[in-house]
Amino acid sequence: MDPKLDNILKLVVAAALKHPELADELRKKLPTTTSSANSALIIQIGNDVKQIRNLLSIDADVSIDYSFIPDKNTRNQLIIDNLRMENAAYDLKVSEIERFFSSCVSAFHQIENMLNYFYHTKYQNINDLLDELEDATYGDKYPFIRKSDIEYKSVADVAISSKVNAYILRYMSYSKYIASNVASLRKIRNEGAHRCSVLYEKETDGLDNSVKNFLRYNGTMEQLRNIVDEFAKSIACEL
């Protein structure tokens, strides 16, 4: 099928899922003799919208290879978050922008889990970890500085922003946009998918400019997958 026609069909299917009356009208207007699989799908949607929604909610496949993580619990959590990232795109109960923001939240969870696993594995002594964070960010605009009011016992006691910054400076400085992209994902995670979508749809000034730029240049699922995949491949090389 022509890609343009395929995109139109996807929009029609999505609209029919949200509005059963549209599916009814499509059923009336489509020739009853058609054998097209896509036309049959639209008719089926009209017959049982709820069932199709449930099917779509589990339709996604894992998009990132996490076989490089030997720890089963960590690997399974990464797979769960990856499936959540993919499945969010099928949640037709919410707007398209909220679906994408939800995927962004799960994307950042994967990056966060990978970083925690990496630093826990490479620096099992907490002082060695703190030394590495200080060294990796030395001279940077946002250096890691130990806080006197925090008793550092494990990697979990270090702010995720510090771990992201240190890792990118040490291992991914070659990637031009990875730092800003991951920073935007972190902001979306902190704000929450629903709040971000409300701010976006109301076109208020409440949405961070860096997040707006992120959407402008990375506002597709393919681009989001590429960000997580790039991070995963780097972690796999450095473990």
N, C-alpha and C positions, 0 to 999 in steps of 0.2 A: 504493500500500500504506500502511496505517496506520503512522505513524512508530514506534510501540511495537513493532509486529510486525517492522518492518524491523530495529530494533535487536536483537531476539531472534534474527532470522535471522543477523545478522552474528556474534553470539556463538556460534551453532551452527556456522557455517562456520569460525570461528577455532578452535573446539574440535576440529572434524573434521580441520583441517590438522595439529594437534598430535597427534591420536590417530586413526590410520587405522582402528582397530577400531570407533570411534564411527561413522565414515562407513559401514563395512560394516553396522552395525546399522541405520543410517538407510535404507540401500538395501533392507534386508529389510522394514522397517516401512512405507516409503512405497508407496502404490499404484502398480503398474506402468503404469497408464493415465494417470497425471498428465501434464499438458502444461505445468505451471508451469516457467518459466525458472529460478526460484530452486531448485526441487526438482531440476531437471536439473543445476544447478551442483553441488549437494551430491553427487549420484551421480557426477559427473565427478571430484570431489575424491577420492572413494573409489577411483576407478580409477587415478588418477595424481597422488598427493599431491605428489610431488617436482616435477612439471611445473608444477602450479598455484603452488607456492611460488616457483618461478623467475619465473613470469609476474607474480606480485604484486610481486616485488622491483623491477620496472621499470614499475609501473603508474602511478606518480605523475606529475603535471604540475607545471611551474613555477608557483609561487603568488605570486611577487613580480615586478613589472615593473621590470627593471633597464635599460630602454632609455635611461634618462637618463645612463648611464655611457658616455662615448664611447670609452674605452680598451678595446679588444677583450679583452685578457688579463684585466684586472680584471673586466670584465663576465662573461666565461666562468667565472671562478672563483666569482663570486657565484652564477651559475646552478647550477654544480656543487654548491655548498654548500646551495643551496636545495633541489635535488633530493634530496640526502642527508637533509636535514631531513624532507622529505615521505616518502621511501622508508623511513626508519627506522620509521615507523608501521606498515609492512607486514611487518616482520621478526618473524614469528611463532615464530622459534626462541628468542626471549628473552621475558621477562615484559613485561606491558603497561607497567609503570612504567619498566623499563629502555628500552623503545622510546621513551617520552616523554623520558626524560633524554637519550637519543642525539639526538633531535630538538632538544633545548635546546642541546646542544653545537654542532650545525651552525647553529643560529639565532645563537648568539653569534659564530661565525666570520664570518657575514655582516655583523654589526654592526661587528666588528673590521676587516674588509676595507674596508667603506664609510668608516669613520673614517680609516683610513690613506690611502685615496685622497683623501678630502676635504682633509686637512691637507697632504698632499704637493702637491696641486693649488693650494690657496689660499696656502700659505706655503712656497715653494720655497727660500727662504733660511732656514736652520735657526735663526738668531738671531731672525728675525721670528716663527717658530713658537713658540720658547720664550717670547718676550715676550707672545704671545697667550695662551699657557697660563697664564702668571703673572697676566695681567690678568683673564682670565675667571674665575679661581678666587680672586682677591684677596678676603680677608675670609671665605672659606668655611671650613668645619670641616676640610677636607682640601685646602689650597692646594698648587699645584704649586711645588716648590722644586727648583732645579737642584742636582744632586749633584756635588760636586767630584771624585769618583772615576769619573765617567762622561764620556767624550768624545762629546758629542752631534754626530753627523754627519748624521743623517737622522731622519725621523719614526719609524723603527723602533727608535731608541734611547730613545724615551720610553715609559714603562710604559703599558699599555693602560688601566689604571685612571685614570691622569691624563688621558688623551685623552677617555675616556668622561665623566669628571666635568666637564672644561672645556667639552665640546661641549654637554652637557645644560644646564649653567648659562648658557651663552651663547645657545643657540638653542631649547631645549626646556623652559624653566622653567615654561611654561604647562601642561605635562603632569604631572599630580599623581603618577602612580605610575611613570613611565618610569625614573627613577633607580634605584628599588629593584628594579624588574623586571630591568633590565639588569645590576645588581649581582648578583642571584641567578643569572642566566644565566652570568655570569663565574665565580661560585663553582662551579657545576655543571661548567663547562668545566675548571676547575682540578682538581677532585676526580676527574673522569672519570665517565662514565655508569654503568659497572658498579659502581663503589664506591658511588656515590650510591644506586643501587637496592638494593644489599645493606644499607646502613645504614637505608634506608627500610623494607625488608621485615622486617628484624630489630627494628624499632622501638627502636633504640638512641638514645642522646643524641648520637651522633657526627654526625648530620645537622644542619647549621646551621639555626637557627630561622627565619632569613630565607628559606631554601630551602623549609622546611615551609610558611611562609605563602604563598610564591609558588605552591606546588602547590595550596594550598587555594583560591586565587583565580584562578589562571591555568593550571590543570591540564588544559587541552584543547588540541588542535592548532589550533583556530580562534583561541583567545586568543593562542597562541604566534605564529601568523601575523600577528595584529594588531599585536603588539609590533614585529616586524621591519618590517612594512609602514609603521607610523607613523614608524619611524626612517628608512626609505628615502625616504618622502615629504618628510621634513624635509631630508635631505641633498640631494635633488633641487631643493628650493627655494633652498638656500643656495649651491649650486655656481655 
